[in-house]
Amino acid sequence: MPKLSFNSLFVNTTDNVFVQLFRYLFVGGTAFLVDYGLLYVLTEYCGMHYLLSATLAFIAGLVVNYLISTKWVFRTGAALTNKAAEFTVFALIGVVGLLLNNVLLYVFTDICLINYMISKLIATAVVTLWNFGARKFILFNKKTAVSYE
């Protein structure tokens, strides 16, 4: 394994899956703060049902994740050259993540009777693994590169 430096972790373009995972977790942390914070605000201060709040918050986090991921995490190896198509596939992967997120939230909150904010933490761990794997190996994979100009 190559020596890791500040530049290799934070600056240089990379195809190294471990560096990309590190960056993705960093970006995911930022997107999670948007998602988790908005979930709380919309539920507690706007009076929305937690599943509606979770959906809106997840979408906000998805947009943050996309913008930072495409500029910093997955700068190389995009399978699509058209940005609209790339975002569509990114969002479709996110929709699967959203469905998984909401099913897990429902199960942990309504069936297991765990507070929705704790349930969100558990769901986030599972959905993060799905999102990274799908985006890395489906969307940002040179081997599956397609041009939709």
For each residue, the residues with C-beta under 8 A, 3 or more apart:
1: 18
2: 8 16
3: 8
4: 8 9 19
5: 8 9
6: 9 10 11
7: 10 11 12
8: 2 3 4 5 11 12 14 16 19
9: 4 5 6 19 22 23
10: 6 7 23
11: 6 7 8
12: 7 8
13: 75 76
14: 8 19 20 76
15: 20 76 77 142
16: 2 8 19 20
17: 20 21 136
18: 1 21 22
19: 4 8 9 14 16 22 23
20: 14 15 16 17 23 24 73 74 136
21: 17 18 24 25 132 136
22: 9 18 19 25 26
23: 9 10 19 20 26 27 72 73
24: 20 21 27 28 69 73 132 135 136
25: 21 22 28 29 128
26: 22 23 29 30
27: 23 24 30 31 65 68 69 72 73
28: 24 25 31 32 65 128 131 132
29: 25 26 32 33
30: 26 27 33 34 64 65 68
31: 27 28 34 35 61 62 64 65 68
32: 28 29 35 36 61 124
33: 29 30 36 37
34: 30 31 37 38 57 60 61 64
35: 31 32 38 39 57 58 60 61 124
36: 32 33 39 40 57 117 120 124
37: 33 34 40 41 57
38: 34 35 41 42 53 56 57 60 61
39: 35 36 42 43 50 53 54 57 116 117 120
40: 36 37 43 44 117
41: 37 38 44 45 46
42: 38 39 45 46 48 52 53 56 57
43: 39 40 46 47 48 49 50 53 116
44: 40 41
45: 41 42
46: 41 42 43 53
47: 43
48: 42 43 52 53 56
49: 43 52 53
50: 39 43 53 54 105 109 116
51: 54 55 102 105 106
52: 42 48 49 55 56
53: 38 39 42 43 46 48 49 50 56 57
54: 39 50 51 57 58 101 102 105 116 120
55: 51 52 58 59 98 102
56: 38 42 48 52 53 59 60
57: 34 35 36 37 38 39 42 53 54 60 61
58: 35 54 55 61 62 94 97 98 101
59: 55 56 62 63 94 98
60: 34 35 38 56 57 63 64
61: 31 32 34 35 38 57 58 64 65
62: 31 58 59 65 66 90 91 94 97 98
63: 59 60 66 67
64: 30 31 34 60 61 67 68
65: 27 28 30 31 61 62 68 69 94 131
66: 62 63 69 70 87 90 91 94
67: 63 64 70 71
68: 27 30 31 64 65 71 72 73
69: 24 27 65 66 72 73 74 90 135
70: 66 67 73 74 75 78 86 90
71: 67 68 75
72: 23 27 68 69 75
73: 20 23 24 27 68 69 70
74: 20 69 70 77 78 135 136 139 140
75: 13 70 71 72
76: 13 14 15 140 142
77: 15 74 140 141 142 145
78: 70 74 81 86 139 140 145
79: 86 89 138 139 140 141 142 144 145 146
80: 85 86 89 139 145 146 147 148
81: 78 86 145 146 147 148 149
82: 85 86 147 148 149
83: 86 87
84: 87 88
85: 80 82 88 89 148
86: 70 78 79 80 81 82 83 89 90 139
87: 66 83 84 90 91
88: 84 85 91 92
89: 79 80 85 86 92 93 138 139
90: 62 66 69 70 86 87 93 94 135 139
91: 62 66 87 88 94 95
92: 88 89 95 96
93: 89 90 96 97 130 131 134 135 138 139
94: 58 59 62 65 66 90 91 97 98 131
95: 91 92 98 99
96: 92 93 99 100 130 134
97: 58 62 93 94 100 101 127 130 131 134
98: 55 58 59 62 94 95 101 102
99: 95 96 102 103
100: 96 97 103 104 123 126 127 130
101: 54 58 97 98 104 105 123 124 127
102: 51 54 55 98 99 105 106
103: 99 100 106 107
104: 100 101 107 108 119 122 123 126 127
105: 50 51 54 101 102 108 109 116 119 120 123
106: 51 102 103 109 110 111
107: 103 104 110 111 112
108: 104 105 111 112 114 118 119 122 123
109: 50 105 106 112 113 114 115 116 119
110: 106 107 113
111: 106 107 108
112: 107 108 109 119
113: 109 110
114: 108 109 118 119 122
115: 109 118 119
116: 39 43 50 54 105 109 119 120
117: 36 39 40 120 121
118: 108 114 115 121 122
119: 104 105 108 109 112 114 115 116 122 123
120: 36 39 54 105 116 117 123 124
121: 117 118 124 125
122: 104 108 114 118 119 125 126
123: 100 101 104 105 108 119 120 126 127
124: 32 35 36 101 120 121 127 128
125: 121 122 128 129
126: 100 104 122 123 129 130
127: 97 100 101 104 123 124 130 131
128: 25 28 124 125 131 132
129: 125 126 132 133
130: 93 96 97 100 126 127 133 134
131: 28 65 93 94 97 127 128 134 135
132: 21 24 28 128 129 135 136
133: 129 130 136 137
134: 93 96 97 130 131 137 138 139
135: 24 69 74 90 93 131 132 138 139 140
136: 17 20 21 24 74 132 133 139 140 141
137: 133 134 141
138: 79 89 93 134 135 141 144
139: 74 78 79 80 86 89 90 93 134 135 136
140: 74 76 77 78 79 135 136
141: 77 79 136 137 138 144 145
142: 15 76 77 79 145
143:
144: 79 138 141
145: 77 78 79 80 81 141 142
146: 79 80 81
147: 80 81 82
148: 80 81 82 85
149: 81 82
